[in-house]
Amino acid sequence: MDHKTGEALTGATVTLTQNGVNRAVAVNLNGSYSFKNVRTGAYQIHVNYIGYSPSQIYTGTITGADEIKIINVDLSDASQQMVEVQVKGEGNKESDRSVRGIEKNAPMVLNILSANTIQLLPDVTVANALQRVSGVTIQRSASGEGRYAIIRGMDQRYNSTLVNGIKIPSPDPQYRFVPMDIFPSEMLERLEVIKALTPSMEGDAIGGVMNLVMKSAPNHFVLSANVSGGFSTLFSKSRPFVDFTGSPNSKSPAAINGNSYQATYADFNNKALTSDKNMSTPFSSTAGLTIGDRFLNNKLGVIVSASYQNIYRGSDSKQLTPNAQPSAIPLPNSPQFSDAYDRTYSTQTQRVGIHNKIDYVINDKNKLSLYNLYIHQSEFESRYTADTLGLGLNSTGLSKQITLSNRSTLTQQNIYNSTLHGDHILGNEWRFNWDGVYSVSTRHMPDRTEFSYDANKTLNNSGAVTAEVDNNTALTHHWENNRDRDISGYANLIYTPKIAGKDVEFSTGGLYRHKIRDADYITYSLSGGKSTLFNNNFNDIPFAFNPVTDGIGSNNTDLQNNYHVTENDNSEYFQVKFDLFPKLQVLGGVRVENTDMSYATQSPETVTERSGTIKYTDVLPSVHLKYELTNNQTIRASYFAAISRPGFGEMVPYKISGEYYDQVGNPYLKHITADNYDLRYEFYPGGADQLLVGTFYKKIYNPIEYFVVRDGGPSSQVIKPQNDPGNATNYGFEALATKFFGIIGFSVNYTYTHSRITTNKLLYSNDATLGLQQTNVNETRPLQGQADHVGNASVLFKSAKLGLDMQLAFVYTGERLAQVSPYYNLDFYQHAYNQLDFSFEKTIVKRLSFYGKINNITNAASKIYLKFPHGSLDAKQQEFIGKQDIAAQTLVQSDYYKTLFLGGFRYKF
Amino acid sequence: MKKYIIPVISFLLAASISGCQKWKGEHTDIYTYTPPAASPVSDKAPLSCSTSGSTVISVKGTMLSGKTYTVEAGCDLVINATDTLLMQPGVTLNMGLGSSLIALGTLVSNGSKDAPNWITVAGVTKNDAPGGLTAAADPAYAGKWKGIIGGPTCNLLVLRWTHVEFGGLTEGKATSTIAGSGTGNQYSILFANYKGNFIMEDSWLYGGVDDPIRISAGKIAIFRNTFEKNGVSGGDCLNAKGGTVGTMAYNMFMGTATNGQKASNKGQATGAPQTNIVMYNNTFVSGGYRQVQSGRGGCINFEEGAAGAYFNNVAINCRFGYRVVGSPIADVAHLTYGNNYQWADSLSVANQFYPTGYITQPQVTDIPSITTSAKYLPSTYTLGSIYDGSDVVQKNNPMFLNFPLPTTGHPLYQYSAIGSFNFRLLANSPLVGKGNTSIQPLITVPIDKIYGLSEATAPGTDLGAYQLNGSGNKH
């Protein structure tokens, strides 16, 4: 048992010594252990568990063959943990049992995955691991890799990411949220999803906070290493992985030679496309190493952990591309498809993560720690597109046969964070802690190269091809960079006097953050002259700028996308925690957040909105009540106010070309505010067992939604983020249960979410007198990304005796709104998605184990539908929409990822 | 020690809390550009922006007969929303390289038959001989300056007896923001206000890069103009999008990259009317050859929800015939057509009189007759299907004053400018007297000698832009 929490320490080693002979067993899931066939006579028992001080040695004597001795052992936490300064607690243990303790003792609503849980999960990134947390769904990238977390129906913009409680800047080109697939999951000590904010926490998380608590220095020498390899069944000789080498031009001609330089075709290198080569079964690999120890009389603790992943994934995608505008005939807002694309994605993701924590205990009242994190991700994405059908629409004849489009994208993302943290006990009742933080996040997309070739084949009467005509040969080279730098300071002062005989904790503090973001963006579009047919050889095609002045950097039409942002945020809080009644804990207070952001773009002087300053102040009260019904049952109720700041890319009047519409920024965006209410019942029957039942309600003011607006000319329409005048509501219900029966455990969670927002949409219809008309109508819909029903179920098998852990994990994400359309009733919905994963770990010999992870066993497809009956499309469209399976809907996209296998060895000292 | 630390820290934290500017506040300050106030235009010195720090020159007032005005390279000549610029007959406006003319208010170029106006680039030599220059070497397609934009607040843009030449350079950021248009536009003329009026009569448009005239929306009257060398490798010469209503008549098109006249309801704005365009008595020669994309059209095109009519038109050796698009479908319930003539030098042209893959309904009034032979058209003909046009190659010679048919000596795409050709009809032309005069023009603009349409010529009895009685196109 844990000395403090009383939790069972499953896996702890119990050693029985008799006559100099040692026998050892592991503690079961429910905390029990037993030795059978023990000889009579004197014995000694002691218990060891990683992270805990060895137990005292219990001695005794067995006198008879049938005697049963029961020896309960308490273990003390070994680290010289000083005080729980963070409200979230600072337990440094990696087991399920210890996180149960944190969940139970935390003053607010949160869910935690322990390192042990994560290790056994079938997932290698934090993003994929997040989907196992109650109420969390993930949004996937094109290759099926989870990328962003949606917490209780609130999409990524409403959530924030912390590392060890410290906010990190995002490498995202537009938004503040951090792509969660960049973090290798094995670096974590635990993953917390905090769903209710206390005043001491930053207030910009309406949905929730993902706090990545990284491994901290142990109390004795620790060495663990793992290595694994695997493959995806997607790839084969007939469906190879397309590998490419990044372009040697890491900088654009304008970045090298200045903005007035007139680039020509000779300035570009097509290596990103010409270096394509096929690999039939690329071998994925991962490796990890953690070393930690304590020195100088346990005063200095050091841990270094490194992780490397090189994963090959991909997807096969079929996609119908809708025209920007639907047709009013035959039905209002009848979708029109211009192309039916077959796309294959090949994605190689290389991740390197290194982190290091050094803590130094100056004396029993003062402790310093230095934390460094470096994460690098390089993603090589090759996209091959073929449109072999040709839809015979306005721009295409029936004879159209070929559209090829190949794109190679290398995206490099880095996050670096360095935090110096100090804890000081200033007296019996006073404590002080502080953090000095420097963080940099960068994202580079050097020379994304895309080639497209569109040709017609002319047919004769009998349908034979008589000629091929080049419609369009285009080559684009694109560079995109952004960098965020944060310098922050945090300080907290905690005063814990006894008032009227009760412990009361006052805390106050604040933070200051100076943030600088720079972004640049340039596209060079070359045309192939239309006279040369493409025969798999770029060198034959006379690419050029037309007109030649389009090669000049300052003629780049995206100057507004080159910007500089400075943001100075400061916030202060005051909170108090006390027991109003013996069993009722109250935590309440208020936080003030000040935001001061200014931006400047490179747009010329004639451009309105080229620069601006935005300042705002928010006062965020919160109160959290925790009532202990019994020792192991708790009821929580909380209210908190929170905000969500618009992304930089939304505020700056940037313009980027979207898939269907161009998108522009809006400096007049207001930030989002929300009132949040939570109620939760918790039951911890013991061991890792758990039952949580909760409900929540959120009222969201000034929600940011994307609207289609006119951009100058009446027919030029763009998507622009705007504050919806109507408020959004989001409420739901959450349940989580974990129960172990000896070596088999079951864990289930389910979340029901209901959100509604009403926005203005376009309706294109045929009016009897006015003819075709475009009108505005209101449509009520869920928030983007929200699924009504989300659930996880897993079966766990944990046998310390066999040295075998296994987990079968199932994730269900109900139908959710994938993309909002500017047109009424043409939103894109992702169909309910099920994924089944399996993982196991088997100890081979002491300290060495074999493990395996199998992802997406059933080859689940991600499918996107329009809620328009496909039978009502016009006759020409019917010929091209492909296989359909739901009468009332139109399937517009399906992505298959196939199964991913990974297997390897783990060594722990 | 600690008895100092605690008060000091407490004080600092208290100070920072009380120091926050104001509770629950919000303040934004976003840069706004206002064009400078205009001064009356003068011809004394070039119109220059180089000292102003921006590209804008605000102008208003009157450009006087017989005078030449020069715009400095790279400048945007802007007529502010409440201002008017009137160009009297006989004005030459020389646009600098990379410059533009943006009407946010009113622009009237009031040239006359005897004293036309010129909005052009000085010192460019034209070569209009068939095959005289390749498209890549021809200054007509070079986009010397950006073009004329009637922005979202432009209520009236009139071009009368005015030559507009050598426009079409990519707009770029500064110009497009002032004009409220797209940065990548390469239009010689853009009009984008569905409440505004765009009138072009008896004028000439020479050269261009993409769509030479893009009507994003507007009330239009485009009468009796001549269009040559329009669009380098694509672009519809008169390209009307959602929210455009009016008439296109008696226009002469020679060597357009794609279509001469196109109507679509794409991008109809909320509040704007459905695109409805009546087209009659237009002549199209050698259209569609610089558009290498197949099936893009070569004379008239109705698509994507557009309503209207087309009658009495003449298409000579156009790569594709009159085209009605089936998906996204034109508003065929409100689209009428007939009395349209076509000529083909070759079988490949005749095979596309009714373009393959589209839904143009052959009309009994069409010339050549759709009952010419068993092959043209077969009884089994369905809309858009492949047929054999061999029986209508070089049939019904239109008997132009000076354009011998079939052509000789040059491939069809090289006929891109009128030069010494003359498309007036000889008295014995089979085009004479075949016109449908019962159709009505759709007049949505004010009728006015200066600030409107001076003459709405009714449909003519002869097919094409030139009438034997001298009415119609006066060039």
Boltz contact constraints between the chains, C-beta under 6 A:
constraints:
  - contact:
      token1: [A, 325]
      token2: [B, 266]
      max_distance: 6.0
  - contact:
      token1: [A, 327]
      token2: [B, 328]
      max_distance: 6.0
  - contact:
      token1: [A, 329]
      token2: [B, 329]
      max_distance: 6.0
  - contact:
      token1: [A, 336]
      token2: [B, 328]
      max_distance: 6.0
  - contact:
      token1: [A, 392]
      token2: [B, 357]
      max_distance: 6.0
  - contact:
      token1: [A, 393]
      token2: [B, 327]
      max_distance: 6.0
  - contact:
      token1: [A, 394]
      token2: [B, 303]
      max_distance: 6.0
  - contact:
      token1: [A, 394]
      token2: [B, 325]
      max_distance: 6.0
  - contact:
      token1: [A, 397]
      token2: [B, 294]
      max_distance: 6.0
  - contact:
      token1: [A, 397]
      token2: [B, 295]
      max_distance: 6.0
  - contact:
      token1: [A, 397]
      token2: [B, 357]
      max_distance: 6.0
  - contact:
      token1: [A, 398]
      token2: [B, 357]
      max_distance: 6.0
  - contact:
      token1: [A, 426]
      token2: [B, 2]
      max_distance: 6.0
  - contact:
      token1: [A, 426]
      token2: [B, 5]
      max_distance: 6.0
  - contact:
      token1: [A, 426]
      token2: [B, 6]
      max_distance: 6.0
  - contact:
      token1: [A, 427]
      token2: [B, 2]
      max_distance: 6.0
  - contact:
      token1: [A, 430]
      token2: [B, 6]
      max_distance: 6.0
  - contact:
      token1: [A, 456]
      token2: [B, 294]
      max_distance: 6.0
  - contact:
      token1: [A, 461]
      token2: [B, 386]
      max_distance: 6.0
  - contact:
      token1: [A, 469]
      token2: [B, 294]
      max_distance: 6.0
  - contact:
      token1: [A, 471]
      token2: [B, 293]
      max_distance: 6.0
  - contact:
      token1: [A, 493]
      token2: [B, 9]
      max_distance: 6.0
  - contact:
      token1: [A, 508]
      token2: [B, 13]
      max_distance: 6.0
  - contact:
      token1: [A, 510]
      token2: [B, 16]
      max_distance: 6.0
  - contact:
      token1: [A, 530]
      token2: [B, 292]
      max_distance: 6.0
  - contact:
      token1: [A, 547]
      token2: [B, 143]
      max_distance: 6.0
  - contact:
      token1: [A, 550]
      token2: [B, 170]
      max_distance: 6.0
  - contact:
      token1: [A, 555]
      token2: [B, 172]
      max_distance: 6.0
  - contact:
      token1: [A, 557]
      token2: [B, 173]
      max_distance: 6.0
  - contact:
      token1: [A, 557]
      token2: [B, 183]
      max_distance: 6.0
  - contact:
      token1: [A, 557]
      token2: [B, 184]
      max_distance: 6.0
  - contact:
      token1: [A, 559]
      token2: [B, 173]
      max_distance: 6.0
  - contact:
      token1: [A, 572]
      token2: [B, 16]
      max_distance: 6.0
  - contact:
      token1: [A, 572]
      token2: [B, 17]
      max_distance: 6.0
  - contact:
      token1: [A, 592]
      token2: [B, 20]
      max_distance: 6.0
  - contact:
      token1: [A, 594]
      token2: [B, 20]
      max_distance: 6.0
  - contact:
      token1: [A, 603]
      token2: [B, 173]
      max_distance: 6.0
  - contact:
      token1: [A, 604]
      token2: [B, 174]
      max_distance: 6.0
  - contact:
      token1: [A, 605]
      token2: [B, 54]
      max_distance: 6.0
  - contact:
      token1: [A, 606]
      token2: [B, 33]
      max_distance: 6.0
  - contact:
      token1: [A, 606]
      token2: [B, 54]
      max_distance: 6.0
  - contact:
      token1: [A, 606]
      token2: [B, 56]
      max_distance: 6.0
  - contact:
      token1: [A, 606]
      token2: [B, 174]
      max_distance: 6.0
  - contact:
      token1: [A, 606]
      token2: [B, 178]
      max_distance: 6.0
  - contact:
      token1: [A, 607]
      token2: [B, 177]
      max_distance: 6.0
  - contact:
      token1: [A, 608]
      token2: [B, 32]
      max_distance: 6.0
  - contact:
      token1: [A, 608]
      token2: [B, 33]
      max_distance: 6.0
  - contact:
      token1: [A, 609]
      token2: [B, 30]
      max_distance: 6.0
  - contact:
      token1: [A, 610]
      token2: [B, 31]
      max_distance: 6.0
  - contact:
      token1: [A, 611]
      token2: [B, 31]
      max_distance: 6.0
  - contact:
      token1: [A, 612]
      token2: [B, 30]
      max_distance: 6.0
  - contact:
      token1: [A, 612]
      token2: [B, 31]
      max_distance: 6.0
  - contact:
      token1: [A, 613]
      token2: [B, 29]
      max_distance: 6.0
  - contact:
      token1: [A, 614]
      token2: [B, 28]
      max_distance: 6.0
  - contact:
      token1: [A, 615]
      token2: [B, 27]
      max_distance: 6.0
  - contact:
      token1: [A, 616]
      token2: [B, 26]
      max_distance: 6.0
  - contact:
      token1: [A, 617]
      token2: [B, 24]
      max_distance: 6.0
  - contact:
      token1: [A, 617]
      token2: [B, 25]
      max_distance: 6.0
  - contact:
      token1: [A, 619]
      token2: [B, 23]
      max_distance: 6.0
  - contact:
      token1: [A, 619]
      token2: [B, 24]
      max_distance: 6.0
  - contact:
      token1: [A, 667]
      token2: [B, 30]
      max_distance: 6.0
  - contact:
      token1: [A, 710]
      token2: [B, 269]
      max_distance: 6.0
  - contact:
      token1: [A, 712]
      token2: [B, 152]
      max_distance: 6.0
  - contact:
      token1: [A, 712]
      token2: [B, 180]
      max_distance: 6.0
  - contact:
      token1: [A, 712]
      token2: [B, 181]
      max_distance: 6.0
  - contact:
      token1: [A, 713]
      token2: [B, 181]
      max_distance: 6.0
  - contact:
      token1: [A, 713]
      token2: [B, 192]
      max_distance: 6.0
  - contact:
      token1: [A, 713]
      token2: [B, 216]
      max_distance: 6.0
  - contact:
      token1: [A, 714]
      token2: [B, 194]
      max_distance: 6.0
  - contact:
      token1: [A, 714]
      token2: [B, 216]
      max_distance: 6.0
  - contact:
      token1: [A, 714]
      token2: [B, 217]
      max_distance: 6.0
  - contact:
      token1: [A, 714]
      token2: [B, 243]
      max_distance: 6.0
  - contact:
      token1: [A, 714]
      token2: [B, 269]
      max_distance: 6.0
  - contact:
      token1: [A, 714]
      token2: [B, 272]
      max_distance: 6.0
  - contact:
      token1: [A, 715]
      token2: [B, 216]
      max_distance: 6.0
  - contact:
      token1: [A, 715]
      token2: [B, 217]
      max_distance: 6.0
  - contact:
      token1: [A, 715]
      token2: [B, 241]
      max_distance: 6.0
  - contact:
      token1: [A, 715]
      token2: [B, 242]
      max_distance: 6.0
  - contact:
      token1: [A, 715]
      token2: [B, 267]
      max_distance: 6.0
  - contact:
      token1: [A, 716]
      token2: [B, 182]
      max_distance: 6.0
  - contact:
      token1: [A, 771]
      token2: [B, 274]
      max_distance: 6.0
  - contact:
      token1: [A, 772]
      token2: [B, 265]
      max_distance: 6.0
  - contact:
      token1: [A, 772]
      token2: [B, 274]
      max_distance: 6.0
  - contact:
      token1: [A, 772]
      token2: [B, 305]
      max_distance: 6.0
  - contact:
      token1: [A, 774]
      token2: [B, 268]
      max_distance: 6.0
  - contact:
      token1: [A, 774]
      token2: [B, 270]
      max_distance: 6.0
  - contact:
      token1: [A, 776]
      token2: [B, 270]
      max_distance: 6.0
  - contact:
      token1: [A, 876]
      token2: [B, 326]
      max_distance: 6.0
  - contact:
      token1: [A, 876]
      token2: [B, 327]
      max_distance: 6.0
